[in-house]
Amino acid sequence: MIDKPFAINLLNKEGVSERTIRHSIAVSELAVEIAAEISKKKNLIIDLNLVETGGLLHDLGRSKTHGIAHGIVGAKILRNLTNDTNINLGSCDKIFIEKLARICERHVGAGIDKDEAMIIGIGEMAYIPETIEEKIIAHADNLVDEDKVAGIEQTVENFERKLGKNHKAVKRIIELDAYINALLK
């Protein structure tokens, strides 16, 4: 079973810093809170175990890099687990791991489109959150600074400072925030 203890163990095994683990725990807790509220208000089926575990593992790739490619690196680490003969995984576990890998790939900001991915050298595909679980985790990550909920304003300011005020990545973050907040009403 891929769950919270499995995720914490994997973060430690891969050498993720305590600071990043604290951040991941905060993201996971906030994401579960958001998911539960949306599920209740909108009567949507949301996989809370996926949200909790995905929130914990979204920054797994920071064990190797703190660059923008950390999401891709985390996905690769997770996908490699499915080939590890020392871990007894069933077909459901492998499907779950693929969902976790996609969360890693798609959580940065509010995703990275194909053009941006090519420019920064992480491939020729889009890494935009698609599922409700992916969107909730990306949003929760945007709200958590270090291990505290800081709000979307700080994230938007940080991205504007790095990329420019009208950059499409900034617009995606604002649109994702509006989407999640509409679901919470």
C-alpha positions as CSV (number, residue, x, y, z in Angstrom):
1,M,0.0,0.0,0.0
2,I,1.3,3.4,-1.0
3,D,0.4,5.7,1.8
4,K,1.7,8.4,4.2
5,P,4.3,6.1,6.0
6,F,5.5,4.8,2.6
7,A,5.9,8.4,1.3
8,I,7.7,9.7,4.4
9,N,10.1,6.7,4.3
10,L,10.7,7.4,0.6
11,L,11.5,11.0,1.2
12,N,14.0,10.1,3.8
13,K,15.5,7.2,1.8
14,E,16.0,9.6,-1.2
15,G,17.7,12.2,1.0
16,V,15.1,15.0,0.9
17,S,16.0,17.7,3.4
18,E,14.1,18.0,6.7
19,R,13.1,21.5,5.5
20,T,11.6,20.2,2.3
21,I,9.9,17.4,4.2
22,R,8.3,19.9,6.6
23,H,7.1,21.9,3.5
24,S,5.7,18.7,1.9
25,I,3.8,17.8,5.1
26,A,2.3,21.3,5.2
27,V,1.3,21.1,1.5
28,S,-0.2,17.6,2.0
29,E,-2.2,18.7,5.1
30,L,-3.6,21.8,3.3
31,A,-4.3,19.8,0.1
32,V,-6.3,17.2,2.1
33,E,-8.2,20.0,3.8
34,I,-9.1,21.7,0.5
35,A,-10.0,18.3,-1.1
36,A,-12.3,17.3,1.7
37,E,-14.0,20.7,1.6
38,I,-14.5,20.6,-2.2
39,S,-15.7,17.0,-2.0
40,K,-18.2,17.9,0.7
41,K,-19.5,21.1,-1.0
42,K,-19.6,19.9,-4.6
43,N,-20.2,16.2,-3.9
44,L,-17.2,15.3,-6.0
45,I,-15.3,12.1,-5.6
46,I,-11.7,13.0,-4.8
47,D,-9.0,10.4,-3.9
48,L,-7.9,11.7,-0.5
49,N,-5.1,9.1,-0.2
50,L,-3.8,10.3,-3.6
51,V,-4.0,13.9,-2.4
52,E,-2.3,13.2,0.9
53,T,0.5,11.0,-0.6
54,G,0.9,13.3,-3.7
55,G,1.2,16.3,-1.4
56,L,3.9,14.5,0.5
57,L,5.8,13.4,-2.6
58,H,5.3,16.5,-4.9
59,D,8.9,17.7,-4.1
60,L,10.6,14.3,-4.1
61,G,12.9,15.4,-6.9
62,R,14.4,18.1,-4.7
63,S,16.5,15.3,-3.3
64,K,18.5,15.7,-6.6
65,T,17.9,19.3,-7.8
66,H,16.2,22.5,-6.6
67,G,15.8,23.7,-10.2
68,I,12.5,23.8,-12.1
69,A,13.1,20.2,-13.3
70,H,12.6,18.8,-9.8
71,G,9.1,17.7,-10.7
72,I,10.4,15.7,-13.7
73,V,13.2,14.2,-11.5
74,G,10.6,13.2,-8.8
75,A,8.4,11.6,-11.4
76,K,11.4,9.6,-12.6
77,I,12.3,8.4,-9.1
78,L,8.7,7.2,-8.6
79,R,8.5,5.5,-12.0
80,N,11.8,3.7,-11.2
81,L,10.0,2.2,-8.2
82,T,7.8,0.1,-10.5
83,N,10.9,-1.6,-11.8
84,D,12.5,-2.3,-8.3
85,T,12.4,-6.0,-7.7
86,N,13.0,-5.4,-4.0
87,I,9.6,-3.8,-3.7
88,N,6.5,-6.0,-4.0
89,L,4.0,-3.9,-6.0
90,G,0.7,-5.0,-7.3
91,S,-0.9,-3.6,-10.5
92,C,-3.0,-1.1,-8.4
93,D,0.2,0.2,-6.7
94,K,1.8,0.7,-10.1
95,I,-1.2,2.7,-11.3
96,F,-1.1,4.8,-8.1
97,I,2.6,5.4,-8.5
98,E,2.0,6.7,-12.1
99,K,-0.7,9.1,-10.7
100,L,1.9,10.3,-8.1
101,A,4.5,10.7,-10.9
102,R,2.1,12.9,-12.8
103,I,1.5,15.0,-9.7
104,C,5.3,15.6,-9.4
105,E,5.6,16.6,-13.1
106,R,2.6,18.9,-13.1
107,H,2.7,20.7,-9.7
108,V,5.3,23.4,-10.5
109,G,3.4,26.8,-10.3
110,A,0.2,25.9,-12.0
111,G,2.0,23.7,-14.6
112,I,4.4,24.2,-17.4
113,D,3.1,24.4,-21.0
114,K,4.8,22.7,-24.0
115,D,6.6,25.9,-25.2
116,E,8.0,26.7,-21.8
117,A,9.1,23.0,-21.3
118,M,11.0,23.2,-24.6
119,I,12.6,26.5,-23.7
120,I,13.8,25.3,-20.2
121,G,14.9,22.0,-21.6
122,I,12.6,19.5,-19.8
123,G,11.0,17.9,-22.8
124,E,8.5,18.5,-25.6
125,M,5.3,18.0,-23.7
126,A,3.0,20.0,-21.4
127,Y,3.1,19.5,-17.7
128,I,-0.2,21.1,-16.8
129,P,-2.3,19.7,-13.9
130,E,-5.3,17.9,-15.3
131,T,-7.1,15.9,-12.6
132,I,-8.7,17.5,-9.6
133,E,-6.1,15.9,-7.3
134,E,-3.2,17.4,-9.4
135,K,-4.9,20.8,-9.4
136,I,-5.5,20.8,-5.6
137,I,-1.9,19.8,-4.9
138,A,-0.4,22.5,-7.2
139,H,-2.7,25.0,-5.6
140,A,-1.8,24.0,-2.0
141,D,1.9,24.1,-3.0
142,N,1.3,27.7,-4.2
143,L,-0.2,28.6,-0.9
144,V,2.6,27.2,1.4
145,D,5.8,29.1,1.9
146,E,8.3,26.9,3.8
147,D,5.9,25.1,6.1
148,K,3.3,27.9,6.7
149,V,0.3,28.8,4.7
150,A,1.2,32.2,3.2
151,G,-1.5,32.9,0.6
152,I,-1.5,33.2,-3.2
153,E,-0.4,36.8,-3.2
154,Q,3.2,36.0,-2.2
155,T,3.4,33.3,-4.8
156,V,2.1,35.6,-7.5
157,E,4.6,38.3,-6.5
158,N,7.5,35.8,-6.6
159,F,6.6,34.5,-10.0
160,E,6.1,38.0,-11.3
161,R,9.5,39.0,-10.0
162,K,11.1,36.0,-11.8
163,L,9.1,35.9,-15.0
164,G,7.4,39.3,-15.5
165,K,3.9,40.5,-14.6
166,N,2.1,39.3,-17.7
167,H,3.8,35.9,-18.1
168,K,1.5,33.1,-18.9
169,A,2.8,31.1,-15.9
170,V,1.6,33.8,-13.6
171,K,-1.8,33.9,-15.3
172,R,-2.1,30.1,-14.9
173,I,-1.4,30.5,-11.1
174,I,-4.1,33.1,-10.8
175,E,-6.6,31.1,-12.9
176,L,-5.9,27.9,-10.8
177,D,-6.5,29.9,-7.6
178,A,-9.8,31.2,-9.0
179,Y,-10.8,27.7,-10.1
180,I,-10.2,26.1,-6.7
181,N,-11.8,29.0,-4.8
182,A,-14.9,28.7,-7.0
183,L,-15.1,25.0,-6.0
184,L,-14.8,26.0,-2.3
185,K,-17.9,28.3,-2.5
